[in-house]
Amino acid sequence: MRPAVRRTRWVFTVVLFALLSFATFGPGASSQKAQPPPLTQSQALLQSWNDIGRKLIAMAEDFPEEKYDFRPAPAQRTFAEQLLHVAGSNDLFSDIARGNKPVDDEDRAHYAGKSAVVAYLKKSFNKGAAAITAKGEAGMSETVVDSESGQRLPLVALGWELIEHSGEHYGQLVVYYRVDGLVPPESRPRK
């Protein structure tokens, strides 16, 4: 074999080795960690349920008690009534998931102070999370009847409907904060 051909093969081998080494051990190689398995339907639902719950509970705990009956306009619910409505809707989901007849208990007269409203909101999100966990993956596909619309749908769809509903009220409460000159907890700089 001629020296030029040997030298070319040797250079090619060294370059190939270098490229393979770079691809295997180069920048970014250590950041390629094994990905966790994808979330199941019930795990994704539970994660989103808990996330919107965390945001609304933070608002409920943060908003000044003397402003709990604040409403931006006469036709709107008060801050407390918004939270009680979310909690009542959460209970609707939990009752349906457990096969119970939904009970409407979001009347402001039953929850006089801030602490009572906060406790009810927390309880409603905890009950919903417990129902999602108890039903698990198989239970998410059970057909249920939405007590408000009469529509038959999978339990997981009702769960997502309630998460979206809570998100709508979260957005409304952000406006309550802003109209009152306050900054919502999620919009504040992280410590």
Buried (B, 14 or more C-beta within 10 A) or exposed (E): EEEEEEEEEEEEEEEEEEEEEEEEEEEEEEEEEEEEEEEEBBBBBBEBBBEBBEBBBEBBEEBEEEBBEBBBEEEBBBBBBBBBBBBBBBBBBBBBBEEEEBEEEBEBEEBEEBEBBBBBBBBBBBBBBBBBEEBEEEBBEBEBEBBEEEEEBBBBBBBBBBBEBBBEBBEBBBEBBEEEEBEBBEEEEEE
